[in-house]
Amino acid sequence: MSHLTLILISVVLTSIGQLFFRKGMMILDHQHQQASLWKLMGYAFGNGYVLLGFLSFGAGAVLWLAVLAKEEVSYAYPLSSLGYIIVLIGSFLLFQEHISLSRVMGILLLVLGVFFIEYSR
């Protein structure tokens, strides 16, 4: 498996983890609006979506370790910003979050930077 493929799989898994975290915490916020931060975190560890988030995020982190063993961090880390696109699209489709034009433009600038990094080799 190529280094770029490992990077992309890691980015996808960590992004999916973030979306699971959001889903789980949205549910908890509705159920426990008055809970303290510590109680809310305690409830979070019993939420299936949050646990799936940790599983996905953790798998992405393990793959990231494999990437860092083989690739320069100055090359690999900027590619992780591709996760912004996944999370932007996921948050819009799954949670109907408002996505402003300035937010889209900012992410497009990041993607342009990733393009330059990828072709700098």
N, C-alpha and C positions, 0 to 999 in steps of 0.2 A: 504494500500500500504506500502510495507516495506521501511525502510530508505535507503537501498541500491538501490532500484528501483527509489526512488526520486532523489538520487544522480546521477544515470545514466541518467535519463531524463533531469535533469538540465545540466549535462555535454554535452549531445547531443544538447540541445537547444542553449547553449552558443557557442558551436562549429559551429553549422549551422549559427548562427549570425555572427561569424567571417568570414565565407565563403561568406555570403551575403555582408558584409562590403567590402571584397576584390573585389568582382565582381563590386559593385557599384563604388568603387574608381578607378578601372581599366578603366571603361567607362569614368569617369570624367577626369582622367589624360589624356586620348586621346583627349577629347573635349576641355580641358582647361589647356593645358600644361604650358602656361605662366602666369596663374593666381597666385596671392599671396596666402599664406596659408589661410588667413581669407576669401578670395573670394571662394577658393576651398571648405572650410568648409560650406560656405553659399550655394554653389551649391549642396553639399552632402546632405543637409537636404531636398532637392527637388528631390532626386534620389530615385526611388522605391526600388531598391536593398538595399540601405543604410537604408531606413525606415523599410524594412523587417528585416534587420539585427538588428535594435533596438528593434523591436517587439519580435523577437526570443531571443535575448540576454536578454531582459527585463523579458520575461516569465521564462527563465532559472534562472535569479536572484531571482525572486519571489519564485520559487521552492527551491532555495538555502536557502532562509530565513526559509522556513519550515523545511529543513534539519537541519539547525543550531539550531532551537528550540528544536530538539529532539536528536541530535547526538553531540558527542564531535568533536570540530573543528580539533583537532589533528588527528582524524581518518578520517573525511570527506574531509578535504582540499586536502590531498595527492591524494585522489581518483579523484579529478578534473583533475589531469594530464593525465587521460585517454583521455581527449579532444585533446591532442597532436596527438594521433593516428588518430582520426577523421579528424582533420585539415590536417594532413600529407597526408592521403589517398584522401581527398577531393581536396586539392590543386594540387595533381598529376593528378587526374581524370578530374577535372573541368577546371584547368588552365594550364595543362601540365608543371607544375613547375618541375625543375630538383631536384631530391631527391638523395643526396649523400649517400654513404654507411655509412659514419661517422654520418650523421644525423639519419639514420635508427638505427644504433647501440646505439646512445644516447637515442633515444626514447624507444628502447627495454630495456635499463637499467632502465629508469623511470618506465616502465611497471613491470619489475621485482620488483622494490621497492614497487609498488602498491600491487603486489601479497603478499609480506611479511607483509605489513600493514593490508591487508584484513584478513590474517590468523594469525595475532597477537592477535586476540580477544579471 
